[in-house]
Amino acid sequence: MSLRIIATGGTFDKHYDELSGKLGFSSSHLPQVIARSRMTIPVVLEELPLLDSLDMQDADRARVLAACRAAGEQAIVIVHGTDTMRETAEVLGAAALAQTIVLTGAMIPYEIANSDALFNLGFASAAAQILPAGVYVAMNGKVFTWDNVTKNRAAGVFQAL
């Protein structure tokens, strides 16, 4: 078994630019994160254009779906921004693919102290290997089906509908 990780951006992959004082994208943190996690399962990393999920359009979600359809792996983790993770999960869920697809992200960028990124990636990677085929969201130690999840923005957590 191998695991495909698809990077789409989101807070997980944002970099802090000390000159401008803003968060943005350059390259994905995922090669470093995968090495740091010490996963022993073979991992295939696929980087799609890195976007803030608020900037994701239907064409971007179609690109994520196409990447999943083209993947030869049964277990897929998608690193995604948290603001529209549910919308992408809906597109994937409606496609009823035969793989186990788990979306995850981070509330705090990987390179910032106290980030939840490394834990969430490890948790989602395990979930993708043991859950039955379907689409899930895995955040902060909880797994939700694609059609029973929402982001509680006031509390900063994901929860069932």
VMD Tcl script that builds the backbone (N, CA, C; Angstrom):
set m [mol new atoms 483]
animate dup $m
set s [atomselect $m all]
$s set {name element resname resid chain x y z} {
  {N N MET 1 A 0.846 -1.184 0.000}
  {CA C MET 1 A 0.000 0.000 0.000}
  {C C MET 1 A 0.884 1.237 0.000}
  {N N SER 2 A 0.438 2.258 -0.715}
  {CA C SER 2 A 1.105 3.556 -0.673}
  {C C SER 2 A 0.048 4.633 -0.451}
  {N N LEU 3 A 0.508 5.796 -0.107}
  {CA C LEU 3 A -0.350 6.912 0.231}
  {C C LEU 3 A -0.056 8.062 -0.714}
  {N N ARG 4 A -1.091 8.650 -1.286}
  {CA C ARG 4 A -0.928 9.863 -2.099}
  {C C ARG 4 A -1.343 11.037 -1.240}
  {N N ILE 5 A -0.491 12.058 -1.190}
  {CA C ILE 5 A -0.812 13.308 -0.519}
  {C C ILE 5 A -0.886 14.383 -1.590}
  {N N ILE 6 A -2.017 15.062 -1.640}
  {CA C ILE 6 A -2.239 16.118 -2.623}
  {C C ILE 6 A -2.245 17.456 -1.884}
  {N N ALA 7 A -1.332 18.327 -2.252}
  {CA C ALA 7 A -1.229 19.656 -1.637}
  {C C ALA 7 A -2.023 20.654 -2.464}
  {N N THR 8 A -2.922 21.383 -1.803}
  {CA C THR 8 A -3.685 22.424 -2.500}
  {C C THR 8 A -3.456 23.800 -1.877}
  {N N GLY 9 A -2.708 23.863 -0.778}
  {CA C GLY 9 A -2.439 25.147 -0.132}
  {C C GLY 9 A -3.113 25.248 1.207}
  {N N GLY 10 A -3.805 26.338 1.428}
  {CA C GLY 10 A -4.453 26.586 2.709}
  {C C GLY 10 A -3.453 27.072 3.742}
  {N N THR 11 A -3.955 27.345 4.915}
  {CA C THR 11 A -3.113 27.839 6.010}
  {C C THR 11 A -1.940 26.907 6.280}
  {N N PHE 12 A -2.146 25.609 6.162}
  {CA C PHE 12 A -1.095 24.606 6.376}
  {C C PHE 12 A 0.202 25.017 5.675}
  {N N ASP 13 A 0.101 25.425 4.412}
  {CA C ASP 13 A 1.274 25.679 3.574}
  {C C ASP 13 A 1.670 27.153 3.463}
  {N N LYS 14 A 1.072 28.018 4.252}
  {CA C LYS 14 A 1.431 29.435 4.156}
  {C C LYS 14 A 2.787 29.698 4.802}
  {N N HIS 15 A 3.498 30.654 4.224}
  {CA C HIS 15 A 4.794 31.115 4.719}
  {C C HIS 15 A 4.622 32.533 5.244}
  {N N TYR 16 A 5.367 32.854 6.283}
  {CA C TYR 16 A 5.338 34.215 6.815}
  {C C TYR 16 A 6.430 35.028 6.132}
  {N N ASP 17 A 6.051 36.133 5.529}
  {CA C ASP 17 A 7.001 37.042 4.892}
  {C C ASP 17 A 7.300 38.152 5.895}
  {N N GLU 18 A 8.505 38.111 6.466}
  {CA C GLU 18 A 8.823 39.086 7.509}
  {C C GLU 18 A 8.965 40.508 6.976}
  {N N LEU 19 A 9.193 40.662 5.671}
  {CA C LEU 19 A 9.293 42.006 5.106}
  {C C LEU 19 A 7.933 42.678 4.992}
  {N N SER 20 A 6.948 41.903 4.549}
  {CA C SER 20 A 5.605 42.479 4.392}
  {C C SER 20 A 4.735 42.240 5.620}
  {N N GLY 21 A 5.130 41.268 6.459}
  {CA C GLY 21 A 4.329 40.935 7.627}
  {C C GLY 21 A 3.066 40.168 7.274}
  {N N LYS 22 A 3.071 39.533 6.098}
  {CA C LYS 22 A 1.874 38.823 5.640}
  {C C LYS 22 A 2.173 37.351 5.403}
  {N N LEU 23 A 1.096 36.557 5.429}
  {CA C LEU 23 A 1.194 35.143 5.088}
  {C C LEU 23 A 0.868 34.969 3.610}
  {N N GLY 24 A 1.636 34.111 2.938}
  {CA C GLY 24 A 1.395 33.835 1.522}
  {C C GLY 24 A 2.011 32.501 1.152}
  {N N PHE 25 A 2.076 32.238 -0.135}
  {CA C PHE 25 A 2.582 30.958 -0.616}
  {C C PHE 25 A 3.888 31.140 -1.377}
  {N N SER 26 A 4.774 30.180 -1.225}
  {CA C SER 26 A 5.931 30.045 -2.109}
  {C C SER 26 A 5.958 28.584 -2.514}
  {N N SER 27 A 6.661 27.743 -1.781}
  {CA C SER 27 A 6.639 26.306 -2.073}
  {C C SER 27 A 5.963 25.582 -0.913}
  {N N SER 28 A 5.546 24.359 -1.174}
  {CA C SER 28 A 4.863 23.582 -0.148}
  {C C SER 28 A 5.827 23.153 0.954}
  {N N HIS 29 A 5.333 23.134 2.161}
  {CA C HIS 29 A 6.086 22.614 3.307}
  {C C HIS 29 A 6.062 21.085 3.323}
  {N N LEU 30 A 5.215 20.472 2.508}
  {CA C LEU 30 A 4.976 19.036 2.655}
  {C C LEU 30 A 6.197 18.135 2.493}
  {N N PRO 31 A 7.153 18.408 1.599}
  {CA C PRO 31 A 8.339 17.536 1.592}
  {C C PRO 31 A 9.034 17.491 2.958}
  {N N GLN 32 A 9.167 18.644 3.609}
  {CA C GLN 32 A 9.779 18.712 4.934}
  {C C GLN 32 A 8.885 18.039 5.979}
  {N N VAL 33 A 7.592 18.256 5.895}
  {CA C VAL 33 A 6.660 17.674 6.863}
  {C C VAL 33 A 6.676 16.149 6.761}
  {N N ILE 34 A 6.668 15.637 5.542}
  {CA C ILE 34 A 6.683 14.178 5.337}
  {C C ILE 34 A 7.976 13.589 5.907}
  {N N ALA 35 A 9.110 14.238 5.636}
  {CA C ALA 35 A 10.388 13.756 6.179}
  {C C ALA 35 A 10.373 13.810 7.705}
  {N N ARG 36 A 9.870 14.890 8.264}
  {CA C ARG 36 A 9.840 15.043 9.726}
  {C C ARG 36 A 8.904 14.029 10.379}
  {N N SER 37 A 7.849 13.644 9.691}
  {CA C SER 37 A 6.875 12.713 10.271}
  {C C SER 37 A 7.423 11.293 10.392}
  {N N ARG 38 A 8.463 10.990 9.611}
  {CA C ARG 38 A 9.099 9.664 9.634}
  {C C ARG 38 A 8.139 8.548 9.233}
  {N N MET 39 A 7.202 8.870 8.332}
  {CA C MET 39 A 6.283 7.841 7.831}
  {C C MET 39 A 7.091 6.772 7.121}
  {N N THR 40 A 6.702 5.525 7.319}
  {CA C THR 40 A 7.382 4.434 6.633}
  {C C THR 40 A 6.570 3.902 5.458}
  {N N ILE 41 A 5.328 4.326 5.316}
  {CA C ILE 41 A 4.536 3.952 4.152}
  {C C ILE 41 A 5.055 4.757 2.956}
  {N N PRO 42 A 5.148 4.151 1.777}
  {CA C PRO 42 A 5.562 4.935 0.608}
  {C C PRO 42 A 4.559 6.062 0.342}
  {N N VAL 43 A 5.082 7.265 0.124}
  {CA C VAL 43 A 4.240 8.445 -0.093}
  {C C VAL 43 A 4.534 9.043 -1.459}
  {N N VAL 44 A 3.468 9.326 -2.194}
  {CA C VAL 44 A 3.561 10.066 -3.452}
  {C C VAL 44 A 2.980 11.445 -3.175}
  {N N LEU 45 A 3.782 12.491 -3.354}
  {CA C LEU 45 A 3.317 13.858 -3.122}
  {C C LEU 45 A 2.979 14.499 -4.457}
  {N N GLU 46 A 1.776 15.036 -4.552}
  {CA C GLU 46 A 1.337 15.758 -5.748}
  {C C GLU 46 A 0.978 17.171 -5.330}
  {N N GLU 47 A 1.650 18.144 -5.928}
  {CA C GLU 47 A 1.385 19.543 -5.607}
  {C C GLU 47 A 0.548 20.182 -6.704}
  {N N LEU 48 A -0.644 20.606 -6.334}
  {CA C LEU 48 A -1.487 21.397 -7.223}
  {C C LEU 48 A -1.173 22.865 -6.933}
  {N N PRO 49 A -1.681 23.797 -7.726}
  {CA C PRO 49 A -1.436 25.204 -7.383}
  {C C PRO 49 A -1.882 25.496 -5.943}
  {N N LEU 50 A -1.000 26.134 -5.188}
  {CA C LEU 50 A -1.282 26.422 -3.779}
  {C C LEU 50 A -2.155 27.669 -3.681}
  {N N LEU 51 A -3.315 27.489 -3.049}
  {CA C LEU 51 A -4.296 28.565 -2.944}
  {C C LEU 51 A -4.819 28.681 -1.521}
  {N N ASP 52 A -5.217 29.879 -1.158}
  {CA C ASP 52 A -6.050 30.040 0.023}
  {C C ASP 52 A -7.401 29.466 -0.375}
  {N N SER 53 A -8.019 28.688 0.479}
  {CA C SER 53 A -9.260 28.022 0.065}
  {C C SER 53 A -10.376 29.016 -0.228}
  {N N LEU 54 A -10.304 30.223 0.303}
  {CA C LEU 54 A -11.306 31.235 -0.035}
  {C C LEU 54 A -11.183 31.669 -1.491}
  {N N ASP 55 A -10.024 31.421 -2.099}
  {CA C ASP 55 A -9.809 31.752 -3.509}
  {C C ASP 55 A -10.125 30.585 -4.441}
  {N N MET 56 A -10.476 29.428 -3.901}
  {CA C MET 56 A -10.775 28.251 -4.729}
  {C C MET 56 A -12.066 28.453 -5.502}
  {N N GLN 57 A -12.011 28.106 -6.773}
  {CA C GLN 57 A -13.166 28.192 -7.654}
  {C C GLN 57 A -13.565 26.775 -8.077}
  {N N ASP 58 A -14.660 26.672 -8.814}
  {CA C ASP 58 A -15.115 25.367 -9.294}
  {C C ASP 58 A -14.038 24.660 -10.103}
  {N N ALA 59 A -13.288 25.407 -10.910}
  {CA C ALA 59 A -12.224 24.805 -11.723}
  {C C ALA 59 A -11.128 24.199 -10.845}
  {N N ASP 60 A -10.843 24.837 -9.714}
  {CA C ASP 60 A -9.830 24.312 -8.792}
  {C C ASP 60 A -10.319 23.025 -8.138}
  {N N ARG 61 A -11.593 22.985 -7.788}
  {CA C ARG 61 A -12.159 21.757 -7.209}
  {C C ARG 61 A -12.196 20.640 -8.254}
  {N N ALA 62 A -12.468 21.004 -9.488}
  {CA C ALA 62 A -12.443 20.014 -10.581}
  {C C ALA 62 A -11.026 19.460 -10.742}
  {N N ARG 63 A -10.006 20.286 -10.552}
  {CA C ARG 63 A -8.611 19.836 -10.640}
  {C C ARG 63 A -8.301 18.849 -9.522}
  {N N VAL 64 A -8.817 19.099 -8.321}
  {CA C VAL 64 A -8.618 18.178 -7.188}
  {C C VAL 64 A -9.309 16.851 -7.493}
  {N N LEU 65 A -10.529 16.912 -8.004}
  {CA C LEU 65 A -11.258 15.694 -8.362}
  {C C LEU 65 A -10.509 14.916 -9.437}
  {N N ALA 66 A -10.011 15.597 -10.447}
  {CA C ALA 66 A -9.265 14.926 -11.517}
  {C C ALA 66 A -8.004 14.260 -10.971}
  {N N ALA 67 A -7.326 14.911 -10.019}
  {CA C ALA 67 A -6.126 14.325 -9.410}
  {C C ALA 67 A -6.489 13.044 -8.659}
  {N N CYS 68 A -7.616 13.041 -7.973}
  {CA C CYS 68 A -8.052 11.834 -7.248}
  {C C CYS 68 A -8.411 10.729 -8.231}
  {N N ARG 69 A -9.130 11.082 -9.291}
  {CA C ARG 69 A -9.504 10.079 -10.296}
  {C C ARG 69 A -8.274 9.458 -10.952}
  {N N ALA 70 A -7.241 10.242 -11.158}
  {CA C ALA 70 A -6.034 9.765 -11.842}
  {C C ALA 70 A -5.099 8.995 -10.905}
  {N N ALA 71 A -5.299 9.110 -9.612}
  {CA C ALA 71 A -4.399 8.478 -8.639}
  {C C ALA 71 A -4.555 6.965 -8.659}
  {N N GLY 72 A -3.440 6.272 -8.586}
  {CA C GLY 72 A -3.460 4.824 -8.509}
  {C C GLY 72 A -3.553 4.312 -7.082}
  {N N GLU 73 A -3.382 5.196 -6.113}
  {CA C GLU 73 A -3.400 4.807 -4.708}
  {C C GLU 73 A -4.842 4.714 -4.195}
  {N N GLN 74 A -5.051 3.793 -3.286}
  {CA C GLN 74 A -6.360 3.644 -2.626}
  {C C GLN 74 A -6.543 4.701 -1.531}
  {N N ALA 75 A -5.456 5.082 -0.873}
  {CA C ALA 75 A -5.500 6.033 0.238}
  {C C ALA 75 A -4.961 7.384 -0.222}
  {N N ILE 76 A -5.785 8.424 -0.050}
  {CA C ILE 76 A -5.414 9.773 -0.481}
  {C C ILE 76 A -5.683 10.751 0.655}
  {N N VAL 77 A -4.705 11.618 0.922}
  {CA C VAL 77 A -4.881 12.728 1.851}
  {C C VAL 77 A -4.756 14.013 1.042}
  {N N ILE 78 A -5.718 14.904 1.235}
  {CA C ILE 78 A -5.683 16.204 0.568}
  {C C ILE 78 A -5.466 17.271 1.633}
  {N N VAL 79 A -4.370 18.013 1.505}
  {CA C VAL 79 A -4.103 19.131 2.402}
  {C C VAL 79 A -4.771 20.353 1.777}
  {N N HIS 80 A -5.697 20.942 2.524}
  {CA C HIS 80 A -6.628 21.931 1.974}
  {C C HIS 80 A -6.846 23.036 3.003}
  {N N GLY 81 A -7.195 24.198 2.540}
  {CA C GLY 81 A -7.581 25.271 3.446}
  {C C GLY 81 A -8.875 24.929 4.160}
  {N N THR 82 A -9.001 25.385 5.394}
  {CA C THR 82 A -10.145 24.989 6.212}
  {C C THR 82 A -11.431 25.736 5.873}
  {N N ASP 83 A -11.330 26.925 5.296}
  {CA C ASP 83 A -12.530 27.721 5.073}
  {C C ASP 83 A -13.502 27.109 4.073}
  {N N THR 84 A -12.996 26.426 3.056}
  {CA C THR 84 A -13.891 25.818 2.055}
  {C C THR 84 A -13.619 24.327 1.879}
  {N N MET 85 A -13.037 23.727 2.898}
  {CA C MET 85 A -12.759 22.287 2.851}
  {C C MET 85 A -14.042 21.494 2.618}
  {N N ARG 86 A -15.113 21.899 3.253}
  {CA C ARG 86 A -16.389 21.183 3.121}
  {C C ARG 86 A -16.887 21.212 1.678}
  {N N GLU 87 A -16.737 22.333 0.999}
  {CA C GLU 87 A -17.199 22.448 -0.389}
  {C C GLU 87 A -16.438 21.489 -1.305}
  {N N THR 88 A -15.123 21.389 -1.111}
  {CA C THR 88 A -14.342 20.442 -1.913}
  {C C THR 88 A -14.714 19.011 -1.561}
  {N N ALA 89 A -14.930 18.747 -0.279}
  {CA C ALA 89 A -15.355 17.407 0.149}
  {C C ALA 89 A -16.688 17.030 -0.506}
  {N N GLU 90 A -17.591 17.985 -0.661}
  {CA C GLU 90 A -18.878 17.720 -1.308}
  {C C GLU 90 A -18.685 17.304 -2.767}
  {N N VAL 91 A -17.795 17.998 -3.489}
  {CA C VAL 91 A -17.518 17.650 -4.886}
  {C C VAL 91 A -16.973 16.229 -4.975}
  {N N LEU 92 A -16.029 15.913 -4.094}
  {CA C LEU 92 A -15.427 14.574 -4.102}
  {C C LEU 92 A -16.434 13.522 -3.667}
  {N N GLY 93 A -17.219 13.822 -2.653}
  {CA C GLY 93 A -18.219 12.870 -2.162}
  {C C GLY 93 A -19.261 12.552 -3.215}
  {N N ALA 94 A -19.702 13.566 -3.942}
  {CA C ALA 94 A -20.710 13.367 -4.994}
  {C C ALA 94 A -20.175 12.495 -6.123}
  {N N ALA 95 A -18.855 12.481 -6.312}
  {CA C ALA 95 A -18.249 11.677 -7.386}
  {C C ALA 95 A -18.220 10.189 -7.047}
  {N N ALA 96 A -18.388 9.851 -5.780}
  {CA C ALA 96 A -18.447 8.454 -5.322}
  {C C ALA 96 A -17.289 7.607 -5.864}
  {N N LEU 97 A -16.069 8.078 -5.634}
  {CA C LEU 97 A -14.886 7.342 -6.075}
  {C C LEU 97 A -14.668 6.125 -5.180}
  {N N ALA 98 A -13.882 5.183 -5.652}
  {CA C ALA 98 A -13.652 3.936 -4.920}
  {C C ALA 98 A -12.504 4.040 -3.917}
  {N N GLN 99 A -11.902 5.220 -3.785}
  {CA C GLN 99 A -10.771 5.392 -2.869}
  {C C GLN 99 A -11.230 5.937 -1.523}
  {N N THR 100 A -10.314 5.896 -0.562}
  {CA C THR 100 A -10.514 6.570 0.715}
  {C C THR 100 A -9.790 7.901 0.615}
  {N N ILE 101 A -10.548 8.974 0.695}
  {CA C ILE 101 A -10.020 10.326 0.525}
  {C C ILE 101 A -10.279 11.094 1.811}
  {N N VAL 102 A -9.213 11.623 2.396}
  {CA C VAL 102 A -9.319 12.348 3.656}
  {C C VAL 102 A -8.758 13.748 3.467}
  {N N LEU 103 A -9.592 14.749 3.713}
  {CA C LEU 103 A -9.151 16.135 3.655}
  {C C LEU 103 A -8.731 16.589 5.035}
  {N N THR 104 A -7.639 17.325 5.101}
  {CA C THR 104 A -7.163 17.890 6.360}
  {C C THR 104 A -6.512 19.223 6.073}
  {N N GLY 105 A -6.182 19.938 7.115}
  {CA C GLY 105 A -5.544 21.244 6.972}
  {C C GLY 105 A -4.976 21.658 8.305}
  {N N ALA 106 A -4.871 22.962 8.504}
  {CA C ALA 106 A -4.336 23.487 9.755}
  {C C ALA 106 A -4.977 24.829 10.059}
  {N N MET 107 A -5.151 25.094 11.321}
  {CA C MET 107 A -5.632 26.405 11.756}
  {C C MET 107 A -4.462 27.381 11.904}
  {N N ILE 108 A -3.257 26.830 12.122}
  {CA C ILE 108 A -2.034 27.623 12.271}
  {C C ILE 108 A -1.020 27.082 11.263}
  {N N PRO 109 A -0.359 27.938 10.460}
  {CA C PRO 109 A 0.599 27.446 9.461}
  {C C PRO 109 A 1.674 26.544 10.067}
  {N N TYR 110 A 2.139 25.592 9.273}
  {CA C TYR 110 A 3.146 24.625 9.714}
  {C C TYR 110 A 4.361 25.301 10.332}
  {N N GLU 111 A 4.846 26.381 9.744}
  {CA C GLU 111 A 6.090 26.983 10.211}
  {C C GLU 111 A 5.921 27.900 11.430}
  {N N ILE 112 A 4.701 28.050 11.909}
  {CA C ILE 112 A 4.443 28.889 13.087}
  {C C ILE 112 A 4.374 28.001 14.334}
  {N N ALA 113 A 4.908 28.491 15.446}
  {CA C ALA 113 A 4.897 27.725 16.698}
  {C C ALA 113 A 3.483 27.298 17.064}
  {N N ASN 114 A 3.376 26.121 17.626}
  {CA C ASN 114 A 2.114 25.540 18.085}
  {C C ASN 114 A 1.145 25.205 16.953}
  {N N SER 115 A 1.665 25.007 15.759}
  {CA C SER 115 A 0.816 24.622 14.632}
  {C C SER 115 A 0.233 23.230 14.848}
  {N N ASP 116 A -0.973 23.055 14.359}
  {CA C ASP 116 A -1.626 21.747 14.378}
  {C C ASP 116 A -1.371 20.963 13.091}
  {N N ALA 117 A -0.572 21.496 12.186}
  {CA C ALA 117 A -0.368 20.911 10.858}
  {C C ALA 117 A 0.220 19.504 10.901}
  {N N LEU 118 A 1.317 19.304 11.623}
  {CA C LEU 118 A 1.981 18.001 11.649}
  {C C LEU 118 A 1.054 16.933 12.229}
  {N N PHE 119 A 0.394 17.236 13.332}
  {CA C PHE 119 A -0.539 16.276 13.919}
  {C C PHE 119 A -1.663 15.948 12.945}
  {N N ASN 120 A -2.259 16.978 12.348}
  {CA C ASN 120 A -3.385 16.736 11.447}
  {C C ASN 120 A -2.981 15.883 10.249}
  {N N LEU 121 A -1.793 16.117 9.701}
  {CA C LEU 121 A -1.344 15.301 8.572}
  {C C LEU 121 A -1.153 13.850 9.000}
  {N N GLY 122 A -0.533 13.614 10.137}
  {CA C GLY 122 A -0.344 12.248 10.620}
  {C C GLY 122 A -1.668 11.555 10.895}
  {N N PHE 123 A -2.570 12.271 11.527}
  {CA C PHE 123 A -3.891 11.720 11.841}
  {C C PHE 123 A -4.652 11.378 10.565}
  {N N ALA 124 A -4.640 12.293 9.601}
  {CA C ALA 124 A -5.336 12.055 8.333}
  {C C ALA 124 A -4.701 10.911 7.556}
  {N N SER 125 A -3.383 10.796 7.620}
  {CA C SER 125 A -2.688 9.720 6.912}
  {C C SER 125 A -3.077 8.360 7.481}
  {N N ALA 126 A -3.193 8.275 8.786}
  {CA C ALA 126 A -3.637 7.027 9.409}
  {C C ALA 126 A -5.086 6.733 9.037}
  {N N ALA 127 A -5.934 7.752 9.107}
  {CA C ALA 127 A -7.352 7.574 8.777}
  {C C ALA 127 A -7.533 7.085 7.344}
  {N N ALA 128 A -6.748 7.621 6.419}
  {CA C ALA 128 A -6.867 7.231 5.011}
  {C C ALA 128 A -6.510 5.761 4.794}
  {N N GLN 129 A -5.689 5.214 5.663}
  {CA C GLN 129 A -5.284 3.817 5.529}
  {C C GLN 129 A -6.272 2.843 6.162}
  {N N ILE 130 A -7.087 3.300 7.107}
  {CA C ILE 130 A -7.940 2.357 7.827}
  {C C ILE 130 A -9.438 2.529 7.586}
  {N N LEU 131 A -9.858 3.668 7.071}
  {CA C LEU 131 A -11.286 3.882 6.816}
  {C C LEU 131 A -11.708 3.215 5.519}
  {N N PRO 132 A -12.982 2.856 5.407}
  {CA C PRO 132 A -13.472 2.315 4.130}
  {C C PRO 132 A -13.512 3.411 3.068}
  {N N ALA 133 A -13.652 3.006 1.818}
  {CA C ALA 133 A -13.731 3.969 0.713}
  {C C ALA 133 A -14.798 5.005 1.023}
  {N N GLY 134 A -14.492 6.241 0.705}
  {CA C GLY 134 A -15.398 7.355 0.952}
  {C C GLY 134 A -14.596 8.626 1.102}
  {N N VAL 135 A -15.280 9.713 1.410}
  {CA C VAL 135 A -14.640 11.015 1.568}
  {C C VAL 135 A -14.888 11.499 2.995}
  {N N TYR 136 A -13.801 11.939 3.627}
  {CA C TYR 136 A -13.840 12.326 5.028}
  {C C TYR 136 A -13.071 13.631 5.245}
  {N N VAL 137 A -13.367 14.273 6.353}
  {CA C VAL 137 A -12.591 15.407 6.841}
  {C C VAL 137 A -12.017 14.989 8.187}
  {N N ALA 138 A -10.699 15.128 8.345}
  {CA C ALA 138 A -10.017 14.769 9.598}
  {C C ALA 138 A -9.292 16.000 10.118}
  {N N MET 139 A -9.779 16.506 11.237}
  {CA C MET 139 A -9.173 17.693 11.833}
  {C C MET 139 A -9.116 17.534 13.340}
  {N N ASN 140 A -7.956 17.806 13.909}
  {CA C ASN 140 A -7.758 17.889 15.354}
  {C C ASN 140 A -8.296 16.692 16.117}
  {N N GLY 141 A -8.012 15.491 15.582}
  {CA C GLY 141 A -8.348 14.260 16.284}
  {C C GLY 141 A -9.750 13.751 16.057}
  {N N LYS 142 A -10.503 14.353 15.149}
  {CA C LYS 142 A -11.852 13.883 14.837}
  {C C LYS 142 A -11.979 13.641 13.342}
  {N N VAL 143 A -12.792 12.632 13.001}
  {CA C VAL 143 A -13.071 12.318 11.590}
  {C C VAL 143 A -14.561 12.508 11.358}
  {N N PHE 144 A -14.880 13.157 10.243}
  {CA C PHE 144 A -16.262 13.406 9.853}
  {C C PHE 144 A -16.479 12.918 8.424}
  {N N THR 145 A -17.666 12.422 8.130}
  {CA C THR 145 A -17.995 12.123 6.736}
  {C C THR 145 A -18.218 13.446 6.012}
  {N N TRP 146 A -18.009 13.427 4.700}
  {CA C TRP 146 A -18.064 14.651 3.904}
  {C C TRP 146 A -19.407 15.364 3.997}
  {N N ASP 147 A -20.471 14.613 4.257}
  {CA C ASP 147 A -21.805 15.210 4.278}
  {C C ASP 147 A -22.310 15.502 5.695}
  {N N ASN 148 A -21.404 15.428 6.677}
  {CA C ASN 148 A -21.798 15.695 8.053}
  {C C ASN 148 A -20.686 16.448 8.784}
  {N N VAL 149 A -20.293 17.584 8.210}
  {CA C VAL 149 A -19.215 18.359 8.818}
  {C C VAL 149 A -19.402 19.840 8.494}
  {N N THR 150 A -19.008 20.660 9.450}
  {CA C THR 150 A -18.989 22.100 9.244}
  {C C THR 150 A -17.856 22.692 10.066}
  {N N LYS 151 A -17.374 23.835 9.637}
  {CA C LYS 151 A -16.364 24.549 10.415}
  {C C LYS 151 A -17.084 25.557 11.294}
  {N N ASN 152 A -16.898 25.420 12.597}
  {CA C ASN 152 A -17.438 26.372 13.542}
  {C C ASN 152 A -16.392 27.487 13.653}
  {N N ARG 153 A -16.608 28.559 12.949}
  {CA C ARG 153 A -15.618 29.624 12.891}
  {C C ARG 153 A -15.444 30.325 14.248}
  {N N ALA 154 A -16.505 30.423 15.000}
  {CA C ALA 154 A -16.415 31.089 16.308}
  {C C ALA 154 A -15.523 30.305 17.271}
  {N N ALA 155 A -15.622 28.969 17.239}
  {CA C ALA 155 A -14.837 28.116 18.131}
  {C C ALA 155 A -13.511 27.689 17.494}
  {N N GLY 156 A -13.381 27.838 16.181}
  {CA C GLY 156 A -12.153 27.422 15.499}
  {C C GLY 156 A -11.972 25.928 15.435}
  {N N VAL 157 A -13.094 25.185 15.305}
  {CA C VAL 157 A -13.043 23.729 15.237}
  {C C VAL 157 A -14.030 23.220 14.194}
  {N N PHE 158 A -13.818 21.979 13.777}
  {CA C PHE 158 A -14.776 21.310 12.916}
  {C C PHE 158 A -15.710 20.490 13.794}
  {N N GLN 159 A -16.962 20.371 13.354}
  {CA C GLN 159 A -17.941 19.622 14.121}
  {C C GLN 159 A -18.980 19.025 13.178}
  {N N ALA 160 A -19.716 18.054 13.700}
  {CA C ALA 160 A -20.802 17.462 12.917}
  {C C ALA 160 A -21.912 18.490 12.752}
  {N N LEU 161 A -22.676 18.336 11.683}
  {CA C LEU 161 A -23.807 19.250 11.441}
  {C C LEU 161 A -24.864 19.126 12.515}
}
mol reanalyze $m
mol bondsrecalc $m
mol representation Tube
mol addrep $m
